[in-house]
Amino acid sequence: MLKLGVKQTLTIVKVVEFGVYLAVDAEHKEERVLLPAKQVPKEARLGDAVEVFLYKDSKDRLIATTNTPRMALHECGRCRVSAVTKIGAFLDWGLEKELLLPYREQTYPVKEGEEVLVALYIDKSSRLCATMKVYPYLSKESPYVKDDAVEGLVYEVSNQFGAFVAVDYKFSALIPQKELYAKVAPGDWVSARVSGVKEDGKLDLSLRQKAYLQMDEDAKLVKAEIEKRGGRLPFTDKASPELIRDEMGMSKNEFKRAIGRLYKQKLIEITPDSIILK
């Protein structure tokens, strides 16, 4: 059976001037697909096996290619927006015919030239299309464990849950809202630490290192902020968690540890309402 949107190894069952026809095997010649001449491997002969990807051409006919697209059916990939039209955006996904990203499948308006993370699906008209709603297509079977360093693309940000990340473009992960001390937006590439692996395989991420590793870095950031403000910070670790988070981009506990480190190093003086650089 010929399968749209995936790679298959098919057999050459007919050779014509404009290419070769491929089928599952020589006994199923009635269901066949054209591989255009420019795509046919050199020295290919009748009966040879060829690995191809199947999609549809501009006339909605099934066609084969030896090129490899950014993603196969139900997989995710990063593609560049080549044009925005009345029916949606068209993406360069590595094949001759560009891929349609309908407006209803966009999680935010895309612009020509930018790159977006999408998944490949078959629409109601039996055509391959792209969707930015990638959550259902991300795998929960990653090789990562707690404290592993990972990288991924932020594809959605929720005020309730946090930032959703596609690790390596294919594994489902979340930076919980409580861990979002830095502003992130869809399209951002982030480096993070696996803070936990849920029972279903989804990853929880943190943008920060373990406390004992992060402490020195936080102390440097606090010191730099005090210097930036002329040597005085107009609040202490007694301030509200919200103020500390807004002003310093860290939790109250992290701020306290950083202040403690600077105090032990005799770099600061703590008054009732401020922190002063010595």
Number of C-alpha atoms within 10 A of each C-alpha: 11 17 12 21 23 17 21 18 15 24 23 24 23 17 17 10 7 12 15 23 22 30 23 19 18 15 9 13 16 9 13 23 21 21 25 17 14 11 14 18 11 8 6 13 15 14 16 14 18 18 14 21 23 22 20 16 14 9 6 11 12 18 19 28 21 18 14 14 18 17 18 19 18 17 20 27 20 17 23 18 22 17 16 19 11 7 11 17 23 22 27 20 21 15 16 12 14 18 21 24 24 18 18 12 16 17 14 11 9 17 14 14 14 12 16 20 22 28 27 24 20 14 10 7 7 11 18 19 21 28 20 21 16 24 19 10 18 21 18 17 13 17 8 16 14 13 16 13 16 14 17 21 24 23 23 22 18 10 8 9 12 17 24 23 30 26 25 14 22 23 22 24 28 22 23 17 14 12 17 19 16 12 9 15 13 17 16 13 16 15 14 20 21 23 20 18 18 11 8 8 18 18 27 21 29 22 17 20 16 12 13 9 10 14 20 15 14 24 21 15 16 18 22 12 16 18 14 11 11 10 16 19 19 14 18 18 21 12 13 12 15 13 14 21 17 12 11 18 18 22 20 19 13 20 23 19 20 22 25 16 18 20 16 9 9 11 13 20 14 16 11 10 13 15 21 20 17 9
